[in-house]
């Protein structure tokens, strides 16, 4: 979500009276905030580290080790060296008793020796390799053993969001520039399938082999990137979703312009007040990034469970700057091994299957990475039955379709429409909608920002649907969320000691600064 690389100015504010200055923001190149000269208010943000400029084009990207033509030798040499070092490592640590860090350090030493030996033989009849070329070969061998192999160079590029491989051709999506295509990242379809299965093994999911019997697989790479591969497409295909902002928190979202300081304070108060939150938006809008940032703000004394089909939240790991979080039990669904028994995939465990176990952990909150299907029912029931402060995300294309989408999922899970409406009204307190604007094709960049926040009331109105009210919404030429109405739970927010209703009523019309401008095509 936090990929717009735009941030508001960060003047020091001493109270609600200074809110106009504090909320003024500006789009453009990120700047390093100056140290505060006085104590900051609830809206003040900590200083952030300098960030690289986001205007680098494809021509400025350094050469990528691991791509054809970028190494002094063919990839078959890398494969042979990788097999040699892997065999030596296995012989020295047959029971894999070494800690992973020690195992990698030993492998790095073995790679250096193996490459040096190979380079000496290679120089007989070939030009000597430079130190830089020999180092590139060593890195490629190590990447083949422990990282992304031939595709690692692409994943290491600055600003990469997705790598999509179609056969042997790769398309790279960036957050700040148009898509780039590389004609050959594998020598054959068989090599691409071998890469998928090796990465699945490195990630501890060796049973998820891409074969004709199991033509779809999904897993995480060692760096946390999410991989989905299929043989059902015209050519074998792989999509890698890179988590660029895995370790960032709520303050980073302000720096990038996804929320402003007022929304930051409002959402954090909602978390502290233990309101049930639903984060919605279209695909790629940044729902998971916002959910992760909010989850990192849950008090460390609490106990939570995260339920995900693919691990993306990482709330069981320390947050930015090692900030401790709540005690977190991170559950991850498991795919079938390809066999079908009794109409279901053997070994498959869904998010819905994990709910009963998670609730038996007596957690304070349940967080679901994404509600896609019938798991909506146990999620809403957990919220309604006392799971105060629980959160989840939901894919919805338009703000006005949120309730309809929830009702649809509930009815697909076997619930009657009237009962679904009552459950939604009793379960959800706040809905946050994220808008995604992609202007890379016309010279701009991708913008992801909160555009709407709704309160869902605990009553069913006309037509039998839950009653909602707009708390924040676009206004005039401003497509981002601007304060509109006072929430009924404002007293609960103020009781947290972190929010004051004056910050809403004194909010100026230009809370985001200059209105977001669409780039005009040339």
N, C-alpha and C positions, 0 to 999 in steps of 0.2 A: 504494500500500500504506500509506504512512505518513499515514493520514488520521484516526486516532482522536483526535488532539490531546490526548493524555494522556502524562504523563512521570513517571518516578521522580524522587525527590529525588536530589540529587547531592552527598552529603557527601564530604569528602576522605578517601581511604583511603591508608594508608602501606604496605600489604602484605597478604598473604593473611589475616592475623589479623583484619583489619578488614572482611573480606568481608561479614559479616552486615549491618553498617551500610550498606555501599556498595550492596548489592543490594536494599535496602528501597525499594519503589516505591509510588506512590499514584496512583490514577486521579482524573481531574478536570481542572479548568481549568489550563492550562499556566502555569508561573511562570518568571520569569527567574532562573536560577541565580546565586548570589552568587559573587564572585571567590574563588578558592581562597586560603586563608591559608598553605598549605604545599604542597610539591611533590606532584603527583598521582601515583597509581599507574597501572598499565596500564588500570584500569577508569575512571579519571576522565575526564569529558567536558569539552570546552571550553565557555565561556560562550556562550549562544545569545542572539540578539536577541529582544527582546520580540515576542510574537505577539498578533494581535488576538483578542479573546474570541470563542469559537465559539458563543455563544448568541443571536446576532442572528437574528431571524425574518424571513420574507418582507416583513413590513410595514416593517422598518427599512432595506430595500435602497433606495438612492437611485434616482431616476428614470434610466431607461436611454435614452441617445441612440440613435437608430436604430430605435426601435420605434414602431409606429403610435400616434398620440396623444401621443407624448412630444416630438415636434418641432413647431415652429410651422407647418410646411408639409408637404405630402404628399411621399412618397418619390420621386415622379416629378420633383420639383424637384432632389432630391439627384442622381438619375440624370443629369439634363440638365447640371448643373454638373460632375459627374464626367466626362462625355463632353467637355465644353468644355475643362476643364483637361488631360485626357489628350491631347487633340488638340494643344493648345499645347505640352505637354511633349514630345510626339513630334516636333513641328516644330523645337524647339530642340535636341533631342538625338536626331536620327534614327537614329544608329548605336548608341544606348545605350552611349556611351563613358564616361559618368559612373559613378563608383563609386556603389553603391546608397545609401550614406548621403548623398552629395551630391545624388543624384537625388531622394531623399525631401525633403531640405531645400529644394530648388528647387521641388518640387511643393507643399510647405507654403506657401511664399511666394506661389505662383500661386493656390492655393486662397484664401488670405486676401484677395488682390486681387479675385478673381472673386466671392467671396461679398459683399464690400463693394460692388462694382458692382451685383450683383444686388439687394442689400438696398435700395440707393438707389431702384432702379426699383420694387421691391416696395412701398415706402412710399407710392408714388403710388396712392392709393385703398385702402390697407390700413394698419392701425396700425403704427407704427414698431417694429422689433424691438429688444429690449434687447440690451446687449452680450453677456449670457450666452446669449441665444437665437441671436445671430449666431455666437457661438463654437461653439455646439452644431451649427449647420448646417455650419460649417467642418470640425469634427471628423468629422461624418457623411460629408462628401464625401471627406475624406482616408481614412477607414476603407473607403469603397467602392473607393478606388484601391489601397490597400496592405494593408488588414487584412481583417476579416471582414464588412465591409459592414453590412448591416441586422442581422446577428446579433451584431455585435461587442459591443454593449451587454450581451448575455447572457453572452458569454464573459468579460467583464471583471468580472462579479459575483464577490464573495468566496465561496469555498467551492464553486464549480461544478465538477462532475466530468464530467457528460455533458449535451449538448444534443441532444434527439431531436425532429426535425421530421417530422410526419406531415401531408402536404399543406401547409396553411398554418398549422397549429397546432403549437406547440412545447411540449415537456415538459422541464423542467430538473431534473436530479438533483444534489443537494448531498451533501457528506459529513457534514453535521451537522444536517440538517433534512429534512422530507418533500419529496417531489416537488412542483413548482409547474408550473402549466399557463398558457400565454399563448395566447389564442384566435387571434391573427392576427399572424404575422411575415412574411407575404408576401401580396401582393394576388391571386396566382393561382399555379397549379401551374407555368405557363410561367415565371413570375418566379423561382420556386424553382430550376428547372432552369437558368435563366440564371445564377443565383448560383453554383450548383455548378460550372458550366463556367468562370466567371470566376475562382473560387478555384483551380481546377485550373491555369488559365493563370498566375496569380500565383505558384503554387508550382513552376512549371517543368514542369508535367505537362499542358501544353495538349493533348497527343495523347490524353489520357484524357477525352474528352468523353462526357457522359451522353446517350446517344441510344438509339433503339430497336435499333440494331445493337450497341451496347455498353451494355446496361441496368444494369450494375453498374460502379462506379468507386470507387477508393480513392486517397487522396493526403494529403499534409500541407499544412496551412495555413501562412502565413508565420510564425506564432508557434509552430509545431511541433505544434499540435493535429492529431489524426488524424481524417480525414473518410472515411466510407463512405456512399455514396448508391446508391439503386436505383430503377428503374422497374418492378420486378417485384412490388412491393407494391400494395395496393389504390389508394393514392395515392402520388405521388412521395415518397420518404422520405430523410431524411438523419440520420445519427448522428455527432456530433462528440465525440470523447473528448479532453478537455483534460488536458494534462500539468501539473498544479498544482505538482508537486514535482520538476520536471526538474533543478533545480540542487542539490538536497539530497543529503546524504551519509549515511553510516552513523550518525553522531551524532544526526542528526535522527530517525532511526527509534527511537532510545532515548528521545528527548524525547517522541515521540508514542506510546510504549508498544507499538510493534510488536515490539521485542526488549528484553531487559533488559541491564544492563552485562556480566553473565556471558556471555550469548549473543553479545554484541558481540565480546568478547575471543576467544571460542571460534571464531566464524566468521572473524574476521580472521586468526587463527592458521591456520585451514584454508586460507585464500587464500595466506598466506605460505608454508605447507608445500606448496603446489602440489597440493592434493587436487582431484580432479574432483568438482564440485558440481552437483547437480540441484535446482532450486527448483521446487516443485510446489504446487498449490492450485486451488481452484475459480475460476470467472470473477470478476474484480474483487477477488481476494484480495490483490493487490499484489505479484505475482511479479516483474514487470518492475522495480518500484521497489527491491526488495531486490537483484535482480541488478545493477541500475545502481549501487547503493551499494557492493556488493562489488567490482564491476569498477573502481570509482574507487580501491580500495585496492590494486590490483596495482602492484608497484614500478615507478617511472617508467623504469627502465632496461630494461624488457622490451618485447617487440613482440607485439601481439595483433591479431586480426581479429574484427570483429563482423559477424554475418550476420543480417539481419532482413528480414521481409516488409514491414514499415513501420518507419521510423526512430523509435525510442523510447529507445534507450539513451544516445545522445549522448556516448559515451566518448571520442570524438575531440575533444571540447570541454573547456576547463578546468573543473575541478570547483568545489566551494564555495570561495569566497574566492580563486579563481584558482589553486587547487592543481593543479600539473602532474600529468599521468597518463602512462601508458605510450604509446609510439608506436602509434597505433591506425589500422588500415585499416578504415573503416566501409563494408561492402558492404550494398546494399539491393536487394531483388528488384524486378523490373519486371513490370508487368501486360502482358497481350497488348493489341494495338491493335484487337482485335475480329475480325481475320481468322483463319481456321483453315487451317493447312497441315500435311499429313501427320498429322492427328489431334491436333495441338497448336496452341495459340494463337501466331500470328506475333508475334515480338518478345518473347515471355514469357521471363523468366529467374527460376527458382525458387531457393530456398535450397539445394536439392540441387545445382543447376547451378553454384552459386558455390563450393561446397566445394573442388573441385580447384584453382581459381584461388587461393583463400585459402591453401591449404596450400603452394602454390608460393612464397608470400611468406616462407616459412621463419619463420613466427610461433611464439612460445612457447606461446601459448594461443589457442583458438578459443572464441568466445562466441556462442551462438545465442539471439536474443531469445525465440523460442518455437518449440518442435518441435511440429508439428501432424500431419505425415504421414510420407512415406517419407524425409524428411531425417533422421529418427532414425538411420537406418543409417550414413550417413557421419559423423554426430556421434559415435555410439558407437565407430565404428572409429577416428576421430581420437583419442578419449580413450584407447582401448585400445592404440593403436600409438605412444603416446608424447606425446600432447597433454596433459601434466601441467598441472593447474590450469585446465583448460577448464571452462566452465559453460554451462548452458542452463536454460530453463524448460519446464514441461509442464503442461497442464491436466488435473487429476485431481480428481474430486469428493470422494473419501474417502481417508484415509491408507492403509488396507489394500489399496487398489486400484492402488497405484503400480506394482508389478512387473507386474501383469496388463496395465496400460495400455501399458507399454513393450513387453511381449511381443506384444501385439496390433498395435502399430505396426510392429514388426519383421517379423511374419508378413505384414502387408499389403504390406510392401516386398519380399516374396519369400523371406524367410529361414525355415528350419524352426524349429519351437518349441525344440527342444533346443539348436540353435546360438544362437538368440536368448538363451536363458537364460545360456549360457556367455559370450556377448558382454557382456551386462549386468553379470554378476559381475566380469568383468575390466576393465570400463570405468569404472564409477561407484564412488566412495568414500563420498560423503555425500549424503543426501537431506534437504532442508529443506522441511517442509510448513507452509503458511500457512492459517490459518482465518479466515473472513470471517463476522462477525455483523452484520446490519443491524437496528438497533433504532429507526430513525427513525420508523417507523409507530406506535410505542408511546411516543414521547416521548424516546427515547434518541438514539444516534448510531451511526455505522458503526465497528465495531472490526475491525482487521486485525492479526493477531499470529501469531508462530511458535508452533505447538502441538506439533509433533513434529520430532525430528531422528533419522535412522536412519543406521547404518553398513551399507554393503553389502560383504560379505566376498567375497574372491576365490575362493570355493568354491561349488559347487552342492550343495545338501543333498537331503533326501528329496523325492521328487516331481519331481526335476530342476530345482527352482527355486533362484535365488540365495539364500544365507543372509543374513539381516539381523538386526540387534540394535538395540533402542531405546536411544539415548543420552539423549534428552530426551523427555518425554511429559507429558500432563496428569496431575495427581495429586489425588485427593480432589475437593474443590469447585473446584480451580484448573484452568481449561480451557487455560491457557497452559503452555508447555514448562518442565518442572522436571527437573533432572538425575536420571537413573536408573542408568546404567551407564557404566563407564570405557571409552573407545574403545581399540581395539587399536593405533591410531596415535598414542597419547599421546606417545610418545617423539619422533615427528616434530614434534608441536606444540611440545614443550618446546625442541627444537633451534632453533626460530625465535627464541627469546629473548623472546617476547612472551606466553607462556602458561605456567602452572604447574599441575600436577595437583592441588595442594592447593586451588586455587580451586574445583574440582569437589567434592572430598570435604568441604570446609568450607561448602559451600553450604547455607544454611538452607532449611527447607521453605517459608518465605514469601518466596522470592527475588524475587517480583514485588510484594511488599507485599500489601495486602488483595486477596482473591480478586475476580475480575471478576464483578460482579453484573448479572444480567439485569434490565432495567427492567420493573416490573410495570405492565401496562395499567391505565389509570384507568377 
